[in-house]
Amino acid sequence: MGWEEEKLIIAIVLNLLMVIEYVGNGIVTYSPSLMCDALRYTADFISIIVAITAMEVHML
């Protein structure tokens, strides 16, 4: 596994942790702004997954 794949895995893990953190804080504090942040990080997470999938399909 090359350095690019390792960077992508690190990005996925960090982004997923941020999603979990912001969703948890938003639920606990009922804060709309934290939930908006959670949605933004969730969108980032999904875009990373889509980019990886597109890259894998392109390599086939």
Buried (B, 14 or more C-beta within 10 A) or exposed (E): EEEEEEEBEEBBEEBBEBBEBBBEBBEEEEBEEBBEBBBEBBEBBEEBEEEBEEEEEEEE
